[in-house]
Amino acid sequence: MRSFWWEYLGERFEVIFNLIAGGRWYRHQDTTDPTVVHRCLIIDYPPVENLLGDSEFRIYEYELEELDPAVRSMLFQTLKMDAPEFECSYS
C-alpha cells in the first residue's frame, strides 16, 4: 500500500505515505463546550501546501477510527508512532 485518499477543508487529495514529513497529537477544547476535549493527529505533508495554503492537515480521532485498519496501521508505521488505542504500534 502506497497511499490513501483524504478530504480536508473541502479538498480531496492523495496522501502518499513516503511523502509524509511527520506528525503529532494535538488536543483542544470544544468551542461550544469547554468541558469537551478533542484530540486529532496533525500530519505534516508538504505536497498539500499549494492546495490548502498550509503544509499540514488534521485527522480527528473519530476519523482515525473510521479508517481502514490497514491504512491506519501504515499511517502510524510511517509516523513511527505507537497508538495502542487503535491497535497500532511502531515498535
C-alpha positions, -999 to +999 in steps of 0.1 A: +000+000+000+015+033-010-013+059-003-048+067+007-073+094-003-083+121+022-106+151+023-098+181+044-113+216+043-133+206+012-103+194-008-097+158-017-061+147-022-040+116-023-017+110+008+014+092-003+029+076+028+066+081+019+059+119+014+047+124+050+072+145+068+060+138+104+030+140+127+020+148+163-011+146+185-029+178+193-057+184+219-080+213+220-112+223+238-145+224+220-156+259+212-192+254+223-185+232+254-152+238+272-156+206+292-151+186+259-116+180+247-110+169+211-078+150+200-065+150+165-034+138+146-017+167+128+001+153+097+030+173+082+025+168+044+043+194+022+026+183-010-007+199+001+007+234+008-004+248-026-038+232-023-046+240+014-023+270+020-006+250+047+017+220+047-003+201+073-037+186+077-056+171+106-073+137+112-096+137+142-098+107+165-132+097+153-119+098+116-090+076+126-115+050+139-133+050+106-101+045+085-095+010+071-073-008+097-045-015+071-044+023+062-044+032+099-016+008+107+005+020+078-001+056+088+013+050+123+042+030+110+051+058+087+048+083+115+069+060+138+042+064+165+025+039+187-013+041+190-024+013+213-060+027+213-061+018+176-042-014+180-012+001+161+024+000+172+056+011+156+079-008+179 
